[in-house]
Amino acid sequence: MNKSIYKAIWKKAGGRPWTYILRDTWHRLEGLWIIGLVAAGAFLGHWFWELIFWLLLVFALGYIAGHLFWGTKYITGQKDDACPSGRLGGDDA
């Protein structure tokens, strides 16, 4: 059920899974992503030191979300049908 809702949304907004779109932007603009992430970390560390526990929790959640980029071979412009099992983010290689 949730997968069909997600698929209906991404078919209208982007035409393919958002994880694939994000992966494409990472590979095209890797330096910009790194600069942005480091700048965001420096800003948060400087201004929100008292919230370090919550920042570490957010980091852990981001680390888990980063696994969305793993599990399938990276293919530029990858479509849903490139995943033989039909599972998004599966173990297909």
PyMOL Python script that loads the backbone (N, CA, C, O; Angstrom):
from pymol import cmd

cmd.read_pdbstr("""\
ATOM      1  N   MET A   1       0.829  -1.189   0.000  1.00  0.00           N
ATOM      2  CA  MET A   1       0.000   0.000   0.000  1.00  0.00           C
ATOM      3  C   MET A   1       0.875   1.256   0.000  1.00  0.00           C
ATOM      4  O   MET A   1       0.708   2.126  -0.855  1.00  0.00           O
ATOM      5  N   ASN A   2       1.818   1.356   0.966  1.00  0.00           N
ATOM      6  CA  ASN A   2       2.680   2.539   1.043  1.00  0.00           C
ATOM      7  C   ASN A   2       3.540   2.676  -0.204  1.00  0.00           C
ATOM      8  O   ASN A   2       3.778   3.783  -0.686  1.00  0.00           O
ATOM      9  N   LYS A   3       4.011   1.534  -0.728  1.00  0.00           N
ATOM     10  CA  LYS A   3       4.843   1.570  -1.925  1.00  0.00           C
ATOM     11  C   LYS A   3       4.045   2.113  -3.102  1.00  0.00           C
ATOM     12  O   LYS A   3       4.586   2.868  -3.910  1.00  0.00           O
ATOM     13  N   SER A   4       2.769   1.746  -3.218  1.00  0.00           N
ATOM     14  CA  SER A   4       1.969   2.227  -4.336  1.00  0.00           C
ATOM     15  C   SER A   4       1.700   3.722  -4.218  1.00  0.00           C
ATOM     16  O   SER A   4       1.641   4.418  -5.232  1.00  0.00           O
ATOM     17  N   ILE A   5       1.534   4.232  -2.982  1.00  0.00           N
ATOM     18  CA  ILE A   5       1.346   5.671  -2.779  1.00  0.00           C
ATOM     19  C   ILE A   5       2.624   6.404  -3.174  1.00  0.00           C
ATOM     20  O   ILE A   5       2.581   7.398  -3.899  1.00  0.00           O
ATOM     21  N   TYR A   6       3.767   5.904  -2.691  1.00  0.00           N
ATOM     22  CA  TYR A   6       5.055   6.513  -3.022  1.00  0.00           C
ATOM     23  C   TYR A   6       5.266   6.509  -4.535  1.00  0.00           C
ATOM     24  O   TYR A   6       5.684   7.514  -5.109  1.00  0.00           O
ATOM     25  N   LYS A   7       4.979   5.382  -5.173  1.00  0.00           N
ATOM     26  CA  LYS A   7       5.183   5.274  -6.620  1.00  0.00           C
ATOM     27  C   LYS A   7       4.262   6.233  -7.372  1.00  0.00           C
ATOM     28  O   LYS A   7       4.684   6.845  -8.353  1.00  0.00           O
ATOM     29  N   ALA A   8       3.025   6.372  -6.932  1.00  0.00           N
ATOM     30  CA  ALA A   8       2.094   7.301  -7.584  1.00  0.00           C
ATOM     31  C   ALA A   8       2.607   8.732  -7.480  1.00  0.00           C
ATOM     32  O   ALA A   8       2.469   9.511  -8.422  1.00  0.00           O
ATOM     33  N   ILE A   9       3.199   9.081  -6.334  1.00  0.00           N
ATOM     34  CA  ILE A   9       3.715  10.442  -6.147  1.00  0.00           C
ATOM     35  C   ILE A   9       4.934  10.675  -7.036  1.00  0.00           C
ATOM     36  O   ILE A   9       5.003  11.682  -7.740  1.00  0.00           O
ATOM     37  N   TRP A  10       5.905   9.740  -7.009  1.00  0.00           N
ATOM     38  CA  TRP A  10       7.117  10.015  -7.783  1.00  0.00           C
ATOM     39  C   TRP A  10       6.882   9.918  -9.278  1.00  0.00           C
ATOM     40  O   TRP A  10       7.627  10.521 -10.050  1.00  0.00           O
ATOM     41  N   LYS A  11       5.876   9.182  -9.712  1.00  0.00           N
ATOM     42  CA  LYS A  11       5.580   9.142 -11.154  1.00  0.00           C
ATOM     43  C   LYS A  11       5.139  10.514 -11.647  1.00  0.00           C
ATOM     44  O   LYS A  11       5.422  10.887 -12.786  1.00  0.00           O
ATOM     45  N   LYS A  12       4.438  11.277 -10.782  1.00  0.00           N
ATOM     46  CA  LYS A  12       3.983  12.611 -11.165  1.00  0.00           C
ATOM     47  C   LYS A  12       5.060  13.672 -10.922  1.00  0.00           C
ATOM     48  O   LYS A  12       5.117  14.668 -11.642  1.00  0.00           O
ATOM     49  N   ALA A  13       5.901  13.468  -9.927  1.00  0.00           N
ATOM     50  CA  ALA A  13       6.918  14.458  -9.560  1.00  0.00           C
ATOM     51  C   ALA A  13       8.307  13.890  -9.821  1.00  0.00           C
ATOM     52  O   ALA A  13       8.950  13.389  -8.899  1.00  0.00           O
ATOM     53  N   GLY A  14       8.768  13.958 -11.032  1.00  0.00           N
ATOM     54  CA  GLY A  14      10.116  13.508 -11.354  1.00  0.00           C
ATOM     55  C   GLY A  14      10.147  12.323 -12.295  1.00  0.00           C
ATOM     56  O   GLY A  14      11.129  12.144 -13.016  1.00  0.00           O
ATOM     57  N   GLY A  15       9.108  11.509 -12.312  1.00  0.00           N
ATOM     58  CA  GLY A  15       9.029  10.390 -13.241  1.00  0.00           C
ATOM     59  C   GLY A  15       9.804   9.147 -12.848  1.00  0.00           C
ATOM     60  O   GLY A  15       9.753   8.144 -13.561  1.00  0.00           O
ATOM     61  N   ARG A  16      10.516   9.184 -11.740  1.00  0.00           N
ATOM     62  CA  ARG A  16      11.259   8.012 -11.258  1.00  0.00           C
ATOM     63  C   ARG A  16      11.529   8.195  -9.774  1.00  0.00           C
ATOM     64  O   ARG A  16      11.347   9.292  -9.245  1.00  0.00           O
ATOM     65  N   PRO A  17      11.962   7.135  -9.090  1.00  0.00           N
ATOM     66  CA  PRO A  17      12.155   7.236  -7.632  1.00  0.00           C
ATOM     67  C   PRO A  17      13.095   8.379  -7.248  1.00  0.00           C
ATOM     68  O   PRO A  17      14.116   8.609  -7.895  1.00  0.00           O
ATOM     69  N   TRP A  18      12.729   9.082  -6.190  1.00  0.00           N
ATOM     70  CA  TRP A  18      13.498  10.233  -5.729  1.00  0.00           C
ATOM     71  C   TRP A  18      14.899   9.843  -5.303  1.00  0.00           C
ATOM     72  O   TRP A  18      15.827  10.641  -5.431  1.00  0.00           O
ATOM     73  N   THR A  19      15.071   8.626  -4.797  1.00  0.00           N
ATOM     74  CA  THR A  19      16.419   8.196  -4.420  1.00  0.00           C
ATOM     75  C   THR A  19      17.329   8.162  -5.640  1.00  0.00           C
ATOM     76  O   THR A  19      18.516   8.467  -5.528  1.00  0.00           O
ATOM     77  N   TYR A  20      16.791   7.794  -6.812  1.00  0.00           N
ATOM     78  CA  TYR A  20      17.589   7.786  -8.035  1.00  0.00           C
ATOM     79  C   TYR A  20      17.927   9.214  -8.456  1.00  0.00           C
ATOM     80  O   TYR A  20      19.042   9.486  -8.900  1.00  0.00           O
ATOM     81  N   ILE A  21      16.960  10.126  -8.315  1.00  0.00           N
ATOM     82  CA  ILE A  21      17.187  11.527  -8.670  1.00  0.00           C
ATOM     83  C   ILE A  21      18.264  12.130  -7.768  1.00  0.00           C
ATOM     84  O   ILE A  21      19.164  12.820  -8.247  1.00  0.00           O
ATOM     85  N   LEU A  22      18.168  11.864  -6.448  1.00  0.00           N
ATOM     86  CA  LEU A  22      19.179  12.369  -5.519  1.00  0.00           C
ATOM     87  C   LEU A  22      20.556  11.799  -5.837  1.00  0.00           C
ATOM     88  O   LEU A  22      21.557  12.513  -5.782  1.00  0.00           O
ATOM     89  N   ARG A  23      20.604  10.514  -6.169  1.00  0.00           N
ATOM     90  CA  ARG A  23      21.876   9.896  -6.525  1.00  0.00           C
ATOM     91  C   ARG A  23      22.482  10.563  -7.759  1.00  0.00           C
ATOM     92  O   ARG A  23      23.693  10.776  -7.817  1.00  0.00           O
ATOM     93  N   ASP A  24      21.651  10.891  -8.738  1.00  0.00           N
ATOM     94  CA  ASP A  24      22.153  11.569  -9.932  1.00  0.00           C
ATOM     95  C   ASP A  24      22.739  12.933  -9.583  1.00  0.00           C
ATOM     96  O   ASP A  24      23.805  13.296 -10.081  1.00  0.00           O
ATOM     97  N   THR A  25      22.039  13.703  -8.718  1.00  0.00           N
ATOM     98  CA  THR A  25      22.575  15.018  -8.350  1.00  0.00           C
ATOM     99  C   THR A  25      23.865  14.875  -7.556  1.00  0.00           C
ATOM    100  O   THR A  25      24.772  15.693  -7.701  1.00  0.00           O
ATOM    101  N   TRP A  26      23.958  13.851  -6.723  1.00  0.00           N
ATOM    102  CA  TRP A  26      25.201  13.621  -5.983  1.00  0.00           C
ATOM    103  C   TRP A  26      26.357  13.380  -6.947  1.00  0.00           C
ATOM    104  O   TRP A  26      27.436  13.945  -6.765  1.00  0.00           O
ATOM    105  N   HIS A  27      26.154  12.561  -7.956  1.00  0.00           N
ATOM    106  CA  HIS A  27      27.232  12.235  -8.889  1.00  0.00           C
ATOM    107  C   HIS A  27      27.564  13.405  -9.805  1.00  0.00           C
ATOM    108  O   HIS A  27      28.710  13.534 -10.238  1.00  0.00           O
ATOM    109  N   ARG A  28      26.596  14.260 -10.110  1.00  0.00           N
ATOM    110  CA  ARG A  28      26.864  15.428 -10.961  1.00  0.00           C
ATOM    111  C   ARG A  28      27.481  16.574 -10.180  1.00  0.00           C
ATOM    112  O   ARG A  28      28.332  17.292 -10.705  1.00  0.00           O
ATOM    113  N   LEU A  29      27.061  16.758  -8.919  1.00  0.00           N
ATOM    114  CA  LEU A  29      27.459  17.927  -8.126  1.00  0.00           C
ATOM    115  C   LEU A  29      28.070  17.514  -6.785  1.00  0.00           C
ATOM    116  O   LEU A  29      27.755  18.106  -5.752  1.00  0.00           O
ATOM    117  N   GLU A  30      28.926  16.519  -6.798  1.00  0.00           N
ATOM    118  CA  GLU A  30      29.456  15.964  -5.551  1.00  0.00           C
ATOM    119  C   GLU A  30      30.160  17.011  -4.696  1.00  0.00           C
ATOM    120  O   GLU A  30      29.951  17.064  -3.484  1.00  0.00           O
ATOM    121  N   GLY A  31      30.978  17.829  -5.304  1.00  0.00           N
ATOM    122  CA  GLY A  31      31.694  18.865  -4.548  1.00  0.00           C
ATOM    123  C   GLY A  31      30.748  19.845  -3.883  1.00  0.00           C
ATOM    124  O   GLY A  31      30.955  20.233  -2.733  1.00  0.00           O
ATOM    125  N   LEU A  32      29.723  20.241  -4.593  1.00  0.00           N
ATOM    126  CA  LEU A  32      28.734  21.163  -4.030  1.00  0.00           C
ATOM    127  C   LEU A  32      27.982  20.528  -2.864  1.00  0.00           C
ATOM    128  O   LEU A  32      27.729  21.190  -1.858  1.00  0.00           O
ATOM    129  N   TRP A  33      27.627  19.259  -2.989  1.00  0.00           N
ATOM    130  CA  TRP A  33      26.975  18.535  -1.890  1.00  0.00           C
ATOM    131  C   TRP A  33      27.883  18.510  -0.663  1.00  0.00           C
ATOM    132  O   TRP A  33      27.425  18.778   0.447  1.00  0.00           O
ATOM    133  N   ILE A  34      29.161  18.192  -0.850  1.00  0.00           N
ATOM    134  CA  ILE A  34      30.091  18.098   0.274  1.00  0.00           C
ATOM    135  C   ILE A  34      30.256  19.460   0.949  1.00  0.00           C
ATOM    136  O   ILE A  34      30.213  19.558   2.175  1.00  0.00           O
ATOM    137  N   ILE A  35      30.443  20.507   0.148  1.00  0.00           N
ATOM    138  CA  ILE A  35      30.576  21.853   0.724  1.00  0.00           C
ATOM    139  C   ILE A  35      29.324  22.220   1.508  1.00  0.00           C
ATOM    140  O   ILE A  35      29.418  22.750   2.615  1.00  0.00           O
ATOM    141  N   GLY A  36      28.158  21.945   0.947  1.00  0.00           N
ATOM    142  CA  GLY A  36      26.896  22.257   1.624  1.00  0.00           C
ATOM    143  C   GLY A  36      26.716  21.487   2.911  1.00  0.00           C
ATOM    144  O   GLY A  36      26.279  22.048   3.915  1.00  0.00           O
ATOM    145  N   LEU A  37      27.049  20.203   2.895  1.00  0.00           N
ATOM    146  CA  LEU A  37      26.900  19.385   4.098  1.00  0.00           C
ATOM    147  C   LEU A  37      27.881  19.801   5.188  1.00  0.00           C
ATOM    148  O   LEU A  37      27.519  19.840   6.364  1.00  0.00           O
ATOM    149  N   VAL A  38      29.123  20.114   4.810  1.00  0.00           N
ATOM    150  CA  VAL A  38      30.108  20.575   5.795  1.00  0.00           C
ATOM    151  C   VAL A  38      29.677  21.927   6.367  1.00  0.00           C
ATOM    152  O   VAL A  38      29.776  22.148   7.574  1.00  0.00           O
ATOM    153  N   ALA A  39      29.202  22.828   5.512  1.00  0.00           N
ATOM    154  CA  ALA A  39      28.751  24.141   5.978  1.00  0.00           C
ATOM    155  C   ALA A  39      27.562  23.993   6.932  1.00  0.00           C
ATOM    156  O   ALA A  39      27.503  24.665   7.962  1.00  0.00           O
ATOM    157  N   ALA A  40      26.623  23.119   6.592  1.00  0.00           N
ATOM    158  CA  ALA A  40      25.475  22.893   7.472  1.00  0.00           C
ATOM    159  C   ALA A  40      25.940  22.325   8.813  1.00  0.00           C
ATOM    160  O   ALA A  40      25.438  22.728   9.862  1.00  0.00           O
ATOM    161  N   GLY A  41      26.897  21.393   8.787  1.00  0.00           N
ATOM    162  CA  GLY A  41      27.420  20.823  10.027  1.00  0.00           C
ATOM    163  C   GLY A  41      28.143  21.853  10.872  1.00  0.00           C
ATOM    164  O   GLY A  41      27.989  21.875  12.093  1.00  0.00           O
ATOM    165  N   ALA A  42      28.933  22.712  10.233  1.00  0.00           N
ATOM    166  CA  ALA A  42      29.639  23.762  10.973  1.00  0.00           C
ATOM    167  C   ALA A  42      28.650  24.741  11.597  1.00  0.00           C
ATOM    168  O   ALA A  42      28.803  25.125  12.757  1.00  0.00           O
ATOM    169  N   PHE A  43      27.657  25.137  10.845  1.00  0.00           N
ATOM    170  CA  PHE A  43      26.639  26.053  11.356  1.00  0.00           C
ATOM    171  C   PHE A  43      25.902  25.444  12.547  1.00  0.00           C
ATOM    172  O   PHE A  43      25.745  26.084  13.586  1.00  0.00           O
ATOM    173  N   LEU A  44      25.456  24.209  12.382  1.00  0.00           N
ATOM    174  CA  LEU A  44      24.722  23.563  13.469  1.00  0.00           C
ATOM    175  C   LEU A  44      25.604  23.354  14.701  1.00  0.00           C
ATOM    176  O   LEU A  44      25.147  23.549  15.828  1.00  0.00           O
ATOM    177  N   GLY A  45      26.865  22.958  14.495  1.00  0.00           N
ATOM    178  CA  GLY A  45      27.778  22.760  15.611  1.00  0.00           C
ATOM    179  C   GLY A  45      28.093  24.039  16.353  1.00  0.00           C
ATOM    180  O   GLY A  45      28.273  24.029  17.570  1.00  0.00           O
ATOM    181  N   HIS A  46      28.161  25.140  15.625  1.00  0.00           N
ATOM    182  CA  HIS A  46      28.489  26.418  16.240  1.00  0.00           C
ATOM    183  C   HIS A  46      27.308  27.005  17.011  1.00  0.00           C
ATOM    184  O   HIS A  46      27.477  27.501  18.125  1.00  0.00           O
ATOM    185  N   TRP A  47      26.142  26.951  16.434  1.00  0.00           N
ATOM    186  CA  TRP A  47      24.983  27.622  17.023  1.00  0.00           C
ATOM    187  C   TRP A  47      24.127  26.728  17.918  1.00  0.00           C
ATOM    188  O   TRP A  47      23.354  27.234  18.732  1.00  0.00           O
ATOM    189  N   PHE A  48      24.251  25.418  17.782  1.00  0.00           N
ATOM    190  CA  PHE A  48      23.348  24.528  18.512  1.00  0.00           C
ATOM    191  C   PHE A  48      24.093  23.482  19.334  1.00  0.00           C
ATOM    192  O   PHE A  48      23.659  22.333  19.413  1.00  0.00           O
ATOM    193  N   TRP A  49      25.219  23.875  19.951  1.00  0.00           N
ATOM    194  CA  TRP A  49      26.026  22.934  20.722  1.00  0.00           C
ATOM    195  C   TRP A  49      25.224  22.276  21.843  1.00  0.00           C
ATOM    196  O   TRP A  49      25.445  21.106  22.155  1.00  0.00           O
ATOM    197  N   GLU A  50      24.292  23.021  22.453  1.00  0.00           N
ATOM    198  CA  GLU A  50      23.495  22.478  23.554  1.00  0.00           C
ATOM    199  C   GLU A  50      22.587  21.338  23.089  1.00  0.00           C
ATOM    200  O   GLU A  50      22.111  20.549  23.905  1.00  0.00           O
ATOM    201  N   LEU A  51      22.355  21.255  21.821  1.00  0.00           N
ATOM    202  CA  LEU A  51      21.462  20.232  21.271  1.00  0.00           C
ATOM    203  C   LEU A  51      22.231  19.068  20.659  1.00  0.00           C
ATOM    204  O   LEU A  51      21.720  18.377  19.778  1.00  0.00           O
ATOM    205  N   ILE A  52      23.465  18.848  21.126  1.00  0.00           N
ATOM    206  CA  ILE A  52      24.337  17.863  20.484  1.00  0.00           C
ATOM    207  C   ILE A  52      23.715  16.470  20.429  1.00  0.00           C
ATOM    208  O   ILE A  52      23.892  15.757  19.441  1.00  0.00           O
ATOM    209  N   PHE A  53      22.982  16.069  21.484  1.00  0.00           N
ATOM    210  CA  PHE A  53      22.341  14.750  21.453  1.00  0.00           C
ATOM    211  C   PHE A  53      21.385  14.650  20.271  1.00  0.00           C
ATOM    212  O   PHE A  53      21.379  13.658  19.543  1.00  0.00           O
ATOM    213  N   TRP A  54      20.584  15.687  20.092  1.00  0.00           N
ATOM    214  CA  TRP A  54      19.606  15.665  18.998  1.00  0.00           C
ATOM    215  C   TRP A  54      20.303  15.711  17.646  1.00  0.00           C
ATOM    216  O   TRP A  54      19.849  15.094  16.683  1.00  0.00           O
ATOM    217  N   LEU A  55      21.399  16.438  17.582  1.00  0.00           N
ATOM    218  CA  LEU A  55      22.150  16.482  16.332  1.00  0.00           C
ATOM    219  C   LEU A  55      22.738  15.117  16.002  1.00  0.00           C
ATOM    220  O   LEU A  55      22.750  14.702  14.843  1.00  0.00           O
ATOM    221  N   LEU A  56      23.224  14.421  17.026  1.00  0.00           N
ATOM    222  CA  LEU A  56      23.739  13.075  16.794  1.00  0.00           C
ATOM    223  C   LEU A  56      22.629  12.128  16.371  1.00  0.00           C
ATOM    224  O   LEU A  56      22.846  11.243  15.543  1.00  0.00           O
ATOM    225  N   LEU A  57      21.452  12.307  16.928  1.00  0.00           N
ATOM    226  CA  LEU A  57      20.303  11.497  16.523  1.00  0.00           C
ATOM    227  C   LEU A  57      19.963  11.773  15.050  1.00  0.00           C
ATOM    228  O   LEU A  57      19.717  10.846  14.278  1.00  0.00           O
ATOM    229  N   VAL A  58      19.954  13.043  14.680  1.00  0.00           N
ATOM    230  CA  VAL A  58      19.680  13.400  13.289  1.00  0.00           C
ATOM    231  C   VAL A  58      20.762  12.838  12.376  1.00  0.00           C
ATOM    232  O   VAL A  58      20.468  12.362  11.279  1.00  0.00           O
ATOM    233  N   PHE A  59      22.025  12.894  12.830  1.00  0.00           N
ATOM    234  CA  PHE A  59      23.111  12.317  12.046  1.00  0.00           C
ATOM    235  C   PHE A  59      22.887  10.828  11.829  1.00  0.00           C
ATOM    236  O   PHE A  59      23.056  10.319  10.721  1.00  0.00           O
ATOM    237  N   ALA A  60      22.503  10.127  12.908  1.00  0.00           N
ATOM    238  CA  ALA A  60      22.256   8.685  12.795  1.00  0.00           C
ATOM    239  C   ALA A  60      21.125   8.406  11.810  1.00  0.00           C
ATOM    240  O   ALA A  60      21.206   7.470  11.013  1.00  0.00           O
ATOM    241  N   LEU A  61      20.088   9.205  11.865  1.00  0.00           N
ATOM    242  CA  LEU A  61      18.981   9.023  10.918  1.00  0.00           C
ATOM    243  C   LEU A  61      19.441   9.309   9.490  1.00  0.00           C
ATOM    244  O   LEU A  61      19.030   8.628   8.551  1.00  0.00           O
ATOM    245  N   GLY A  62      20.290  10.315   9.332  1.00  0.00           N
ATOM    246  CA  GLY A  62      20.844  10.607   8.013  1.00  0.00           C
ATOM    247  C   GLY A  62      21.728   9.482   7.509  1.00  0.00           C
ATOM    248  O   GLY A  62      21.730   9.162   6.321  1.00  0.00           O
ATOM    249  N   TYR A  63      22.477   8.887   8.422  1.00  0.00           N
ATOM    250  CA  TYR A  63      23.325   7.751   8.055  1.00  0.00           C
ATOM    251  C   TYR A  63      22.468   6.593   7.556  1.00  0.00           C
ATOM    252  O   TYR A  63      22.790   5.947   6.559  1.00  0.00           O
ATOM    253  N   ILE A  64      21.386   6.348   8.258  1.00  0.00           N
ATOM    254  CA  ILE A  64      20.465   5.286   7.839  1.00  0.00           C
ATOM    255  C   ILE A  64      19.851   5.640   6.491  1.00  0.00           C
ATOM    256  O   ILE A  64      19.765   4.787   5.608  1.00  0.00           O
ATOM    257  N   ALA A  65      19.425   6.890   6.326  1.00  0.00           N
ATOM    258  CA  ALA A  65      18.852   7.323   5.051  1.00  0.00           C
ATOM    259  C   ALA A  65      19.873   7.209   3.930  1.00  0.00           C
ATOM    260  O   ALA A  65      19.509   6.974   2.778  1.00  0.00           O
ATOM    261  N   GLY A  66      21.161   7.375   4.264  1.00  0.00           N
ATOM    262  CA  GLY A  66      22.212   7.232   3.261  1.00  0.00           C
ATOM    263  C   GLY A  66      22.258   5.856   2.641  1.00  0.00           C
ATOM    264  O   GLY A  66      22.756   5.685   1.528  1.00  0.00           O
ATOM    265  N   HIS A  67      21.745   4.883   3.349  1.00  0.00           N
ATOM    266  CA  HIS A  67      21.716   3.533   2.802  1.00  0.00           C
ATOM    267  C   HIS A  67      20.741   3.425   1.637  1.00  0.00           C
ATOM    268  O   HIS A  67      20.737   2.420   0.927  1.00  0.00           O
ATOM    269  N   LEU A  68      19.913   4.451   1.431  1.00  0.00           N
ATOM    270  CA  LEU A  68      19.052   4.466   0.253  1.00  0.00           C
ATOM    271  C   LEU A  68      19.881   4.477  -1.023  1.00  0.00           C
ATOM    272  O   LEU A  68      19.420   4.054  -2.083  1.00  0.00           O
ATOM    273  N   PHE A  69      21.123   4.972  -0.906  1.00  0.00           N
ATOM    274  CA  PHE A  69      21.987   5.042  -2.075  1.00  0.00           C
ATOM    275  C   PHE A  69      22.700   3.717  -2.333  1.00  0.00           C
ATOM    276  O   PHE A  69      23.347   3.557  -3.367  1.00  0.00           O
ATOM    277  N   TRP A  70      22.590   2.778  -1.416  1.00  0.00           N
ATOM    278  CA  TRP A  70      23.285   1.510  -1.547  1.00  0.00           C
ATOM    279  C   TRP A  70      22.296   0.429  -1.917  1.00  0.00           C
ATOM    280  O   TRP A  70      21.089   0.603  -1.749  1.00  0.00           O
ATOM    281  N   GLY A  71      22.794  -0.681  -2.417  1.00  0.00           N
ATOM    282  CA  GLY A  71      21.953  -1.839  -2.675  1.00  0.00           C
ATOM    283  C   GLY A  71      21.719  -2.099  -4.142  1.00  0.00           C
ATOM    284  O   GLY A  71      21.515  -3.248  -4.531  1.00  0.00           O
ATOM    285  N   THR A  72      21.741  -1.085  -4.959  1.00  0.00           N
ATOM    286  CA  THR A  72      21.607  -1.291  -6.393  1.00  0.00           C
ATOM    287  C   THR A  72      22.777  -0.597  -7.081  1.00  0.00           C
ATOM    288  O   THR A  72      23.298   0.408  -6.598  1.00  0.00           O
ATOM    289  N   LYS A  73      23.169  -1.146  -8.199  1.00  0.00           N
ATOM    290  CA  LYS A  73      24.264  -0.556  -8.959  1.00  0.00           C
ATOM    291  C   LYS A  73      23.831   0.805  -9.472  1.00  0.00           C
ATOM    292  O   LYS A  73      22.697   0.960  -9.927  1.00  0.00           O
ATOM    293  N   TYR A  74      24.718   1.801  -9.409  1.00  0.00           N
ATOM    294  CA  TYR A  74      24.395   3.131  -9.900  1.00  0.00           C
ATOM    295  C   TYR A  74      24.378   3.124 -11.420  1.00  0.00           C
ATOM    296  O   TYR A  74      25.341   2.710 -12.065  1.00  0.00           O
ATOM    297  N   ILE A  75      23.269   3.589 -11.980  1.00  0.00           N
ATOM    298  CA  ILE A  75      23.102   3.726 -13.419  1.00  0.00           C
ATOM    299  C   ILE A  75      22.576   5.136 -13.666  1.00  0.00           C
ATOM    300  O   ILE A  75      21.537   5.506 -13.121  1.00  0.00           O
ATOM    301  N   THR A  76      23.273   5.926 -14.476  1.00  0.00           N
ATOM    302  CA  THR A  76      22.831   7.292 -14.751  1.00  0.00           C
ATOM    303  C   THR A  76      21.454   7.257 -15.404  1.00  0.00           C
ATOM    304  O   THR A  76      21.235   6.530 -16.372  1.00  0.00           O
ATOM    305  N   GLY A  77      20.524   8.055 -14.862  1.00  0.00           N
ATOM    306  CA  GLY A  77      19.172   8.122 -15.408  1.00  0.00           C
ATOM    307  C   GLY A  77      18.366   6.857 -15.170  1.00  0.00           C
ATOM    308  O   GLY A  77      17.453   6.553 -15.938  1.00  0.00           O
ATOM    309  N   GLN A  78      18.689   6.120 -14.122  1.00  0.00           N
ATOM    310  CA  GLN A  78      18.059   4.832 -13.844  1.00  0.00           C
ATOM    311  C   GLN A  78      16.543   4.953 -13.719  1.00  0.00           C
ATOM    312  O   GLN A  78      16.033   5.881 -13.092  1.00  0.00           O
ATOM    313  N   LYS A  79      15.844   4.021 -14.312  1.00  0.00           N
ATOM    314  CA  LYS A  79      14.385   3.954 -14.247  1.00  0.00           C
ATOM    315  C   LYS A  79      13.980   2.820 -13.320  1.00  0.00           C
ATOM    316  O   LYS A  79      14.815   2.002 -12.936  1.00  0.00           O
ATOM    317  N   ASP A  80      12.710   2.766 -12.962  1.00  0.00           N
ATOM    318  CA  ASP A  80      12.205   1.732 -12.067  1.00  0.00           C
ATOM    319  C   ASP A  80      12.373   0.335 -12.664  1.00  0.00           C
ATOM    320  O   ASP A  80      12.632  -0.622 -11.935  1.00  0.00           O
ATOM    321  N   ASP A  81      12.229   0.212 -13.984  1.00  0.00           N
ATOM    322  CA  ASP A  81      12.316  -1.100 -14.613  1.00  0.00           C
ATOM    323  C   ASP A  81      13.741  -1.656 -14.635  1.00  0.00           C
ATOM    324  O   ASP A  81      13.948  -2.794 -15.058  1.00  0.00           O
ATOM    325  N   ALA A  82      14.735  -0.865 -14.181  1.00  0.00           N
ATOM    326  CA  ALA A  82      16.113  -1.347 -14.089  1.00  0.00           C
ATOM    327  C   ALA A  82      16.306  -2.228 -12.867  1.00  0.00           C
ATOM    328  O   ALA A  82      17.375  -2.804 -12.666  1.00  0.00           O
ATOM    329  N   CYS A  83      15.269  -2.327 -12.058  1.00  0.00           N
ATOM    330  CA  CYS A  83      15.307  -3.114 -10.832  1.00  0.00           C
ATOM    331  C   CYS A  83      14.478  -4.379 -11.079  1.00  0.00           C
ATOM    332  O   CYS A  83      13.258  -4.336 -10.927  1.00  0.00           O
ATOM    333  N   PRO A  84      15.107  -5.515 -11.459  1.00  0.00           N
ATOM    334  CA  PRO A  84      14.380  -6.704 -11.896  1.00  0.00           C
ATOM    335  C   PRO A  84      13.349  -7.233 -10.899  1.00  0.00           C
ATOM    336  O   PRO A  84      12.303  -7.736 -11.309  1.00  0.00           O
ATOM    337  N   SER A  85      13.621  -7.129  -9.618  1.00  0.00           N
ATOM    338  CA  SER A  85      12.682  -7.694  -8.647  1.00  0.00           C
ATOM    339  C   SER A  85      11.482  -6.784  -8.440  1.00  0.00           C
ATOM    340  O   SER A  85      10.490  -7.198  -7.840  1.00  0.00           O
ATOM    341  N   GLY A  86      11.557  -5.534  -8.932  1.00  0.00           N
ATOM    342  CA  GLY A  86      10.470  -4.584  -8.742  1.00  0.00           C
ATOM    343  C   GLY A  86      10.528  -3.875  -7.415  1.00  0.00           C
ATOM    344  O   GLY A  86       9.697  -3.014  -7.127  1.00  0.00           O
ATOM    345  N   ARG A  87      11.532  -4.240  -6.582  1.00  0.00           N
ATOM    346  CA  ARG A  87      11.670  -3.594  -5.270  1.00  0.00           C
ATOM    347  C   ARG A  87      12.533  -2.360  -5.418  1.00  0.00           C
ATOM    348  O   ARG A  87      13.552  -2.382  -6.108  1.00  0.00           O
ATOM    349  N   LEU A  88      12.118  -1.276  -4.762  1.00  0.00           N
ATOM    350  CA  LEU A  88      12.918  -0.065  -4.769  1.00  0.00           C
ATOM    351  C   LEU A  88      13.987  -0.181  -3.704  1.00  0.00           C
ATOM    352  O   LEU A  88      13.678  -0.507  -2.558  1.00  0.00           O
ATOM    353  N   GLY A  89      15.248   0.079  -4.055  1.00  0.00           N
ATOM    354  CA  GLY A  89      16.332   0.029  -3.086  1.00  0.00           C
ATOM    355  C   GLY A  89      16.651  -1.374  -2.622  1.00  0.00           C
ATOM    356  O   GLY A  89      17.156  -1.563  -1.515  1.00  0.00           O
ATOM    357  N   GLY A  90      16.361  -2.369  -3.458  1.00  0.00           N
ATOM    358  CA  GLY A  90      16.594  -3.759  -3.075  1.00  0.00           C
ATOM    359  C   GLY A  90      18.041  -4.161  -3.201  1.00  0.00           C
ATOM    360  O   GLY A  90      18.924  -3.311  -3.315  1.00  0.00           O
ATOM    361  N   ASP A  91      18.285  -5.451  -3.181  1.00  0.00           N
ATOM    362  CA  ASP A  91      19.644  -5.979  -3.229  1.00  0.00           C
ATOM    363  C   ASP A  91      20.051  -6.380  -4.634  1.00  0.00           C
ATOM    364  O   ASP A  91      21.011  -7.133  -4.799  1.00  0.00           O
ATOM    365  N   ASP A  92      19.354  -5.902  -5.645  1.00  0.00           N
ATOM    366  CA  ASP A  92      19.683  -6.260  -7.015  1.00  0.00           C
ATOM    367  C   ASP A  92      20.998  -5.625  -7.417  1.00  0.00           C
ATOM    368  O   ASP A  92      21.224  -4.449  -7.134  1.00  0.00           O
ATOM    369  N   ALA A  93      21.850  -6.358  -8.055  1.00  0.00           N
ATOM    370  CA  ALA A  93      23.121  -5.787  -8.499  1.00  0.00           C
ATOM    371  C   ALA A  93      23.340  -6.084  -9.956  1.00  0.00           C
ATOM    372  O   ALA A  93      24.359  -5.685 -10.521  1.00  0.00           O
TER     373      ALA A  93
END
""", "prot")
cmd.dss("prot")
cmd.show_as("cartoon", "prot")
cmd.util.cbc("prot")
cmd.orient("prot")
